[in-house]
Amino acid sequence: MRKKIVAGNWKMNTTLQEGIALANDLKNALAGKTPKCDVVVCTPYISVAAVAETVKGSVIGVGAEDCSANEKGAFTGEVSASMVASTGAKYCILGHSERRQYHGEDNALLIKKLNLALANGLTPIFCVGEVKEEREANTFKSVIEGQMAAVYTLSAADFAKVVIAYEPVWAIGTGLTATSAQAQEVHASIRASIAAKYDKATAENTSILYGGSCKGSNAPELFAQPDIDGGLIGGAALKAADFMQIIEAWK
Ligand code: PEP
């Protein structure tokens, strides 16, 4: 059975102190509760270790928002997958549209990152999604298939460790959410593509998250779709109460 997951992506929004406070708020909000999904927070590099320490013993998993495509060495400013893993983090967002857009990340680079994340025991949360023009030109399915080609270089055993996040770029941080029908259509087509590339069991076991202005008010309808297994949450992950509403959308 595939996992249901609600994962936060704090982006470049929290100082170390703010990140620890947010992690504490979330830990307290979850205390004594049994969420019906896995809960993950992906934080800026500078707070990954402290947040991992803060939430130790709770149900919250921790991740980074990226990792280097290089293993180690003279790469000033970069943070390797092994460094991320050394904090106790278990997840790593890869291929977020903001990395693709502002840092020119392409499949060749993402394949290196995927392999390093997996080699270091991290679960990649691999993002795909079309921009507005591609949605309007109705080319979004082939765009997403092209992005999925990076994860399709993995063996079936490694692919089984990856979480996919469908994030229509036009819906990220814009307040525009894909309708549940639009999201379901893409999630189903990603799942069919995984089945064609690997097999039906692999496709059925892959968690595919939706991301793009997901919040407490629209999460229940999105999560009710058969192929939506949770969310990757930006803005609404920055306050524990907002994030909790999304977690609690899983009844
Ligand atoms: C994201 O960047 O992963 C995201 C989904 O952001 P938001 O929820 O703010 O649209």
Residues whose N, C-alpha, C, O or C-beta is under 5 A from the ligand:
A	BS01	PEP	N9 A171 I172 G173 T174 G211 G212 S213 C214 L232 I233 G234 G235 A236
